[in-house]
Amino acid sequence: MSRGVDLTVCPNGPLLIRGDLGVRTPDGEVHRTERPVSAVCRCGKSASLPWCDATHQALKTKIDEEGSADE
């Protein structure tokens, strides 16, 4: 039985993932989490990539619909 995955894009914030899956970084490493909801960074400035650490709030980063960050 496969589990469903739910994705939510937070305006000017992270991508929230609910469900069982991993995030593959450009270098091929897969990051998994045991949390029921995980926040994936979209601004690219997090100290704990690929996970969001709310750095976007301090930077006042604006993220467009494609996920590109403008400072």
BAZA-118183 format. One record per residue (C-alpha): x, y, z; residue in three letters. Coordinates in steps of 0.25 Angstrom, whole numbers, plus 5000, padded with zeros to 4 digits. Example, Ala and Ser with C-alpha at 12.3 -4.5 7.8 and 13.67 -1.06 7.14 Angstrom:
! residues 2
<r><u>5049</u><v>4982</v><w>5031</w><tikol>ALA</tikol></r>
<r><u>5055</u><v>4996</v><w>5029</w><tikol>SER</tikol></r>
END
This chain:
! residues 71
<r><u>5000</u><v>5000</v><w>5000</w><tikol>MET</tikol></r>
<r><u>5006</u><v>5013</v><w>4996</w><tikol>SER</tikol></r>
<r><u>5005</u><v>5026</v><w>5005</w><tikol>ARG</tikol></r>
<r><u>4999</u><v>5039</v><w>5000</w><tikol>GLY</tikol></r>
<r><u>5008</u><v>5051</v><w>4999</w><tikol>VAL</tikol></r>
<r><u>5002</u><v>5065</v><w>5001</w><tikol>ASP</tikol></r>
<r><u>5010</u><v>5078</v><w>4997</w><tikol>LEU</tikol></r>
<r><u>5007</u><v>5092</v><w>5001</w><tikol>THR</tikol></r>
<r><u>5014</u><v>5104</v><w>4996</w><tikol>VAL</tikol></r>
<r><u>5015</u><v>5115</v><w>5006</w><tikol>CYS</tikol></r>
<r><u>5015</u><v>5129</v><w>5000</w><tikol>PRO</tikol></r>
<r><u>5030</u><v>5135</v><w>5002</w><tikol>ASN</tikol></r>
<r><u>5033</u><v>5122</v><w>5010</w><tikol>GLY</tikol></r>
<r><u>5036</u><v>5108</v><w>5010</w><tikol>PRO</tikol></r>
<r><u>5029</u><v>5096</v><w>5003</w><tikol>LEU</tikol></r>
<r><u>5022</u><v>5088</v><w>5013</w><tikol>LEU</tikol></r>
<r><u>5022</u><v>5073</v><w>5011</w><tikol>ILE</tikol></r>
<r><u>5013</u><v>5063</v><w>5018</w><tikol>ARG</tikol></r>
<r><u>5015</u><v>5049</v><w>5016</w><tikol>GLY</tikol></r>
<r><u>5026</u><v>5039</v><w>5014</w><tikol>ASP</tikol></r>
<r><u>5037</u><v>5043</v><w>5004</w><tikol>LEU</tikol></r>
<r><u>5051</u><v>5048</v><w>5003</w><tikol>GLY</tikol></r>
<r><u>5057</u><v>5061</v><w>4997</w><tikol>VAL</tikol></r>
<r><u>5069</u><v>5058</v><w>4987</w><tikol>ARG</tikol></r>
<r><u>5079</u><v>5070</v><w>4987</w><tikol>THR</tikol></r>
<r><u>5087</u><v>5073</v><w>4974</w><tikol>PRO</tikol></r>
<r><u>5098</u><v>5065</v><w>4979</w><tikol>ASP</tikol></r>
<r><u>5089</u><v>5053</v><w>4979</w><tikol>GLY</tikol></r>
<r><u>5088</u><v>5051</v><w>4994</w><tikol>GLU</tikol></r>
<r><u>5074</u><v>5047</v><w>4999</w><tikol>VAL</tikol></r>
<r><u>5069</u><v>5054</v><w>5012</w><tikol>HIS</tikol></r>
<r><u>5058</u><v>5047</v><w>5020</w><tikol>ARG</tikol></r>
<r><u>5051</u><v>5051</v><w>5032</w><tikol>THR</tikol></r>
<r><u>5042</u><v>5045</v><w>5042</w><tikol>GLU</tikol></r>
<r><u>5034</u><v>5057</v><w>5045</w><tikol>ARG</tikol></r>
<r><u>5019</u><v>5057</v><w>5040</w><tikol>PRO</tikol></r>
<r><u>5021</u><v>5071</v><w>5033</w><tikol>VAL</tikol></r>
<r><u>5034</u><v>5075</v><w>5028</w><tikol>SER</tikol></r>
<r><u>5038</u><v>5089</v><w>5022</w><tikol>ALA</tikol></r>
<r><u>5047</u><v>5089</v><w>5010</w><tikol>VAL</tikol></r>
<r><u>5055</u><v>5102</v><w>5008</w><tikol>CYS</tikol></r>
<r><u>5051</u><v>5110</v><w>4995</w><tikol>ARG</tikol></r>
<r><u>5060</u><v>5123</v><w>4997</w><tikol>CYS</tikol></r>
<r><u>5073</u><v>5115</v><w>4997</w><tikol>GLY</tikol></r>
<r><u>5079</u><v>5122</v><w>5010</w><tikol>LYS</tikol></r>
<r><u>5076</u><v>5112</v><w>5021</w><tikol>SER</tikol></r>
<r><u>5087</u><v>5107</v><w>5029</w><tikol>ALA</tikol></r>
<r><u>5081</u><v>5093</v><w>5029</w><tikol>SER</tikol></r>
<r><u>5078</u><v>5091</v><w>5015</w><tikol>LEU</tikol></r>
<r><u>5070</u><v>5085</v><w>5009</w><tikol>PRO</tikol></r>
<r><u>5061</u><v>5088</v><w>5021</w><tikol>TRP</tikol></r>
<r><u>5055</u><v>5102</v><w>5024</w><tikol>CYS</tikol></r>
<r><u>5061</u><v>5109</v><w>5037</w><tikol>ASP</tikol></r>
<r><u>5052</u><v>5121</v><w>5035</w><tikol>ALA</tikol></r>
<r><u>5064</u><v>5130</v><w>5030</w><tikol>THR</tikol></r>
<r><u>5055</u><v>5135</v><w>5019</w><tikol>HIS</tikol></r>
<r><u>5048</u><v>5143</v><w>5030</w><tikol>GLN</tikol></r>
<r><u>5060</u><v>5150</v><w>5034</w><tikol>ALA</tikol></r>
<r><u>5064</u><v>5153</v><w>5020</w><tikol>LEU</tikol></r>
<r><u>5051</u><v>5158</v><w>5015</w><tikol>LYS</tikol></r>
<r><u>5053</u><v>5149</v><w>5003</w><tikol>THR</tikol></r>
<r><u>5042</u><v>5149</v><w>4993</w><tikol>LYS</tikol></r>
<r><u>5040</u><v>5136</v><w>4986</w><tikol>ILE</tikol></r>
<r><u>5033</u><v>5135</v><w>4972</w><tikol>ASP</tikol></r>
<r><u>5024</u><v>5124</v><w>4968</w><tikol>GLU</tikol></r>
<r><u>5035</u><v>5116</v><w>4961</w><tikol>GLU</tikol></r>
<r><u>5043</u><v>5116</v><w>4974</w><tikol>GLY</tikol></r>
<r><u>5054</u><v>5127</v><w>4971</w><tikol>SER</tikol></r>
<r><u>5058</u><v>5136</v><w>4982</w><tikol>ALA</tikol></r>
<r><u>5059</u><v>5151</v><w>4980</w><tikol>ASP</tikol></r>
<r><u>5066</u><v>5159</v><w>4991</w><tikol>GLU</tikol></r>
END
